Amino acid sequence: MKKVNSSQFVFNRSQKQRNNTVKTTNYQLSTKNCSGQIIIVGIIFLSVVLVLASSLFNRVSNFMNFSSSSIINEQANNLAEAGIEKAIWQLNQTAGSYTGEADTTLGATGTFTVTITNKNSSLKTITATGFVPSSTKPRAKRTIKVDATVDSTQISFHYAVQVGTGGINMQNSSIINGSVYTLGNITGSGSSIINGDAYAVGTISSPDPTILKPPPHPNQTNPPDMPTIDYQFWKDEATAGGVTNCGGTCTFSSGTPNLGPQKYIGNLTLQNTAAAVMNGPIYVTGNITVQNSASLKLNNSFGSNGSVLITDGKVSTQNSGSFLPTCTNPPTCSTPNPKGYILVVTTSTAIDAIKVQNSGVNAIFYALAGGADLVNTAQVTALIANRLEMENTATLNYDQGLANANFTSGPGASWIMKKGTYKNFL
């Protein structure tokens, strides 16, 4: 057995103790280092969480602000629309005399202001502005602008003359200033003139009439439809204003009688110096005669809208009798563009359902089932008939505005929003 030196033993033991002490110290240092790293990681993680939370809070805050702003903007828009609806209602309640209002409170939401701008008697611009919560300190403001017009029926007269199978016969120095279309023939003589396009399903004579916009267009195969009139609608509109039983003939010989809306059972005659004013549709069951220097004028308040004079009998103007559109005496009135015309309609099938014998008859004549005669210095604006005869120096002067003409029962008819005019402003 090998003997161990005691001093060597003591040295080895001391060395082991030193080694253990070093290991313990290294372990303690390692443990302390790990704890520091965890704290740093924790701080970084917490910082990231705080940044994300802050970002999320800002997003939520912005969303809440946006939602709040959207709500009050929508409320302001609703207030403006309420102002438009109120204005339309008031125009109908006051026959168009409503002029607007300021700072009208609607519930607890806010207020609206309405202004009315007159373009003409049958067209107005409505501007409504909504404020939340008030006009003095608004958090939101919206403005809506629309045009309001009198409810009307549109009838398009694309030709100066549109005639059925009876055709057109022009004599002497008769003139049509505008285009014509007939399902029959066009004949002329004695320097008659068509100052426009001439279309016929049948033939067109040559050299008369002289067509100033050549070439002529005979033998057409796809004729356009005739303008249509709802007879019963206009009869009902006139009847709604009252019924007068003429006991034969209602005669007006002087003064400025106001006629229409009204139904007359019997004949209607305007004569001598009567200067009647047409305020709405007129329905006559008998014949209509305007003679001497009498006239029937459409009320200027119709503006560019026309109205309807309808009869089951014949229509005749004699001597200097006339039908007149809106504003015939400027500058005493403002001439609308286009003018508003009287549409003279007859359901008669007679060959002379319409007979115009003098100048100054600026109206539209409609006799789809009958014929029309224009003689002497007769002047009309447009004509629809099954047959047309023009004699002497009869003249027809087409108004381009009749391509899309509007007719209404009166200036007091319903006001409606005009399509295509709605505008929303911030």
Buried (B, 14 or more C-beta within 10 A) or exposed (E): EEEEEEEEEEEEEEEEEEEEEEEEEEEEEEEEEEEEEEEEEEEEEEEEEEEEEEEEEEEEEEEEEEEEEEEBBBBBBBBBBBBBEBBBEBBBEEEBEBBBBEEBEBEEBBBBBBBBEEBBBBBBBBBBBBBBBEBEEBBBBBBBBBBBBBBBBEBEBBBBBBBBEBBBBBBBBBBBBBBBBBBBBBBBBEBBBBBBBBBBBBBBBEEBBBBEEEEBBBEBEEBEEBBEBEBEBBBBBBBBBEEBEBEEEBBBEEEEBEBBBBBBBBBBBBBEBBBBBBBBBBBBBBBBBBBBBBBBBBBBBBBBBBBBBBBBBBBBBBBBBBBBBBBBEEEEEEBBEBBBBBBBBBBBEBBBBBBBBBBBBBBBBBBBBBBBBBBBBBBBBBBBBBBBBBBBBBBBBBBEBBEEBBBBBBBBBEBBBBEEBEEEEE
